[in-house]
Amino acid sequence: MSSEPQIALIDQLNLEQIEQNLFRGYSEQLGTPRVFGGQVIGQALIAALRTVEHRHCHSLHGYFLRPGNPEGPIIYEVDRIRDGKSFTTRRVVAIQNGQAIFNMSCSFQVLEGGLSHQSDMPNVPRPSDLPSEQEAMAERIKDMPEPMREMMMRERPIELKRVEPIDFVNPQKRPPKQHTWFRARLPLGDDVAMHQCLLAYASDMGILSTATLPHGKSFMKGLMTASLDHAMWFHKPFRFDEWILFEQDSPAAGGARGFNRGAMYTEDGQLIASVAQEGLLREIEFS
């Protein structure tokens, strides 16, 4: 197992500060024409966190405005909206070639006690009982073009194990629910900000595909897909170098859009975060 993908991702999240409230980031090369949305979310959150002291993010809400170009840098401009006694608010705009590609508001809070309850973690197989993502995909992707096979089989910085594997080449209709275990491949330090930003990065991995499941379609079979907006709430402390279950469902789709929800649990059943995303699901004919 190589450490290079994870080191590269952490380097991408460690933005360069170029002026007060201005940061510059670069993109991972995935062999795709646009930047992965989770990268922009993670980098925007890091930019905001660089302007906040002694508080952790409890929620973020973002809109994807334009596709990002992975060949060029992205500038993150932070607006310090409010610094209160308990809460801090920031707005971040990601800019490329003079145009906004992503806009996010996020809120931070001092640690407080209070009322507590949560939903139960679903009863699914543990990660130790599941094959790796590469093992699960090996048979399904054999008919893909070689460049696509290489992209799908590359070693990722985030280790994934799907409870219900998806066949993107020959998708079958099934209920709009799925469960994925994920974690960083290698141990992380104790920087809470990095754990939060890596979880935010991972929260955009595959959630939009949940809305495609009842229709027997995928980004490779009859659909143009893209994230439109993304919201996330952090409920409890966690470590992203330990397994986290990402439970996902899609209660509705229509108007060329799919709505998806997610809940994230530690392996011992603690609900640590919730996610909501709407994405473009536009039917197209492949020539």
C-alpha positions, 0 to 999 in steps of 0.5 A, spaced: 500 500 500 503 506 497 502 512 502 503 517 496 495 518 494 494 520 501 500 524 502 498 528 495 491 529 498 493 532 504 498 536 500 492 539 496 488 541 502 494 544 505 492 551 501 498 556 500 496 563 503 497 568 498 494 574 502 490 575 508 483 571 507 486 569 500 488 562 499 491 558 493 489 551 491 491 545 486 487 539 483 488 532 483 489 529 476 484 524 475 484 524 468 477 527 468 475 534 465 473 537 471 475 538 478 472 533 483 467 536 487 469 533 494 476 536 493 473 543 492 469 542 499 475 540 503 479 546 500 474 551 501 473 548 508 480 548 510 480 556 507 475 558 512 478 554 518 485 558 517 481 564 519 478 561 525 481 559 532 479 554 537 472 552 534 470 546 530 466 546 524 458 544 525 455 545 518 457 547 511 452 549 505 455 550 498 453 551 491 457 548 485 456 554 480 461 552 474 465 546 473 473 547 475 479 546 471 484 541 474 489 544 470 489 551 473 489 553 480 483 555 484 483 561 489 479 561 495 477 568 498 474 568 505 469 573 508 469 573 515 462 574 516 461 574 524 465 572 530 461 571 536 462 569 543 459 562 541 459 561 533 463 564 528 460 564 520 464 564 514 463 565 507 468 562 502 468 563 494 472 559 490 475 562 484 478 560 477 480 564 471 476 570 474 469 566 475 466 563 481 466 556 481 463 554 488 460 558 494 460 556 501 457 558 508 460 555 514 459 555 521 463 554 527 462 553 534 466 552 541 465 546 544 459 545 549 455 540 552 447 539 551 441 535 550 443 528 546 440 523 541 441 520 535 438 514 530 441 507 530 446 505 525 443 500 520 445 493 521 450 491 515 456 487 514 463 490 517 468 492 513 473 486 515 468 482 512 467 486 505 472 486 499 476 492 497 473 496 492 478 494 487 477 487 488 469 488 488 470 492 481 475 487 478 470 483 474 465 489 473 470 493 469 473 488 464 469 491 459 470 498 460 475 502 455 483 501 458 483 509 460 477 508 464 479 501 467 485 504 469 482 510 473 477 506 476 482 501 479 487 506 481 489 506 488 485 512 492 487 516 498 480 514 501 479 506 502 472 504 500 468 498 501 461 498 498 456 493 502 452 493 495 457 494 489 454 498 483 455 496 476 456 502 473 457 499 466 451 494 466 446 498 472 440 494 474 434 497 477 434 497 485 432 501 491 435 508 492 439 506 498 446 504 499 452 503 504 459 504 504 465 504 509 471 508 508 477 511 512 484 514 510 488 509 508 494 511 513 494 514 520 493 521 521 495 526 526 491 529 531 489 535 527 481 536 528 481 540 522 484 535 517 479 530 519 473 534 518 476 536 511 478 529 509 471 527 511 468 533 507 472 531 501 469 523 502 462 526 503 461 527 495 464 520 493 458 516 490 452 520 494 449 522 487 449 515 484 444 513 490 439 517 486 440 513 479 439 506 482 432 506 481 432 507 474 438 503 472 442 508 469 449 511 471 454 516 469 456 511 464 450 509 461 445 514 459 446 520 464 450 526 465 451 527 472 454 533 476 453 535 484 449 542 484 449 543 492 452 540 498 450 541 505 454 537 511 453 537 519 458 535 524 455 532 530 460 529 534 468 528 534 471 522 530 477 520 527 477 519 519 483 514 520 478 509 523 472 506 519 466 510 518 459 507 515 456 512 510 449 510 509 445 514 503 438 514 500 435 518 495 427 520 497 426 524 490 428 525 483 425 530 478 426 536 474 433 533 471 435 533 479 436 527 484 436 529 492 440 524 496 441 524 504 447 521 508 448 519 515 455 517 517 457 512 523 463 510 527 464 503 527 461 503 534 455 506 532 456 513 533 452 518 528 458 523 527 455 527 521 449 528 516 449 530 509 444 532 503 446 533 496 442 535 490 445 533 483 444 534 476 441 527 473 440 529 465 438 524 460 442 523 454 444 519 448 451 516 447 453 516 440 
